Amino acid sequence: MTSFGQRLSVAMKNAQKSQSDIARELSVSQPSVHAWVHDKNWPSIKNVLALESYLGVSVNWVQNVSSPCLEAR
């Protein structure tokens, strides 16, 4: 089973986005994104939806940790 942080990391890599890119786009701190990637904290629903749009992934990759990381939109 993969964690949210692992899935986020893969989505970021596939979209060629850094933690700094995400922090800037979502208007959050880079340490916040770091915490998400390392499973120390979860983003708000608003930020989950922003991640979906920015990284081009389905929100299902957050909701169902046993499904593939990137799903067709």
FENMOGI-V830371 format. One record per residue. N is the residue number from 1. RES is the residue in one small letter. SS is DSSP state (alpha for helix, beta for strand, coil for the rest). D_LAST is the distance of its C-alpha to the last C-alpha in whole Angstrom. Layout:
N,RES,SS,D_LAST  N,RES,SS,D_LAST
//
This chain:
1,m,coil,22  2,t,coil,20  3,s,coil,21  4,f,alpha,18  5,g,alpha,20  6,q,alpha,20  7,r,alpha,16  8,l,alpha,16  9,s,alpha,19  10,v,alpha,17  11,a,alpha,14  12,m,alpha,16  13,k,alpha,18  14,n,alpha,15  15,a,alpha,14  16,q,coil,18  17,k,coil,19  18,s,coil,22  19,q,alpha,23  20,s,alpha,25  21,d,alpha,22  22,i,alpha,20  23,a,alpha,23  24,r,alpha,24  25,e,alpha,21  26,l,alpha,21  27,s,coil,24  28,v,coil,25  29,s,coil,28  30,q,alpha,27  31,p,alpha,29  32,s,alpha,26  33,v,alpha,23  34,h,alpha,26  35,a,alpha,26  36,w,alpha,22  37,v,alpha,22  38,h,coil,25  39,d,coil,25  40,k,coil,27  41,n,coil,26  42,w,coil,22  43,p,coil,21  44,s,coil,21  45,i,alpha,18  46,k,alpha,18  47,n,alpha,18  48,v,alpha,15  49,l,alpha,13  50,a,alpha,14  51,l,alpha,13  52,e,alpha,10  53,s,alpha,10  54,y,alpha,13  55,l,alpha,11  56,g,coil,8  57,v,coil,7  58,s,coil,6  59,v,coil,9  60,n,alpha,10  61,w,alpha,11  62,v,alpha,14  63,q,alpha,15  64,n,coil,15  65,v,coil,17  66,s,coil,17  67,s,coil,14  68,p,coil,13  69,c,coil,12  70,l,coil,9  71,e,coil,6  72,a,coil,4  73,r,coil,0
//
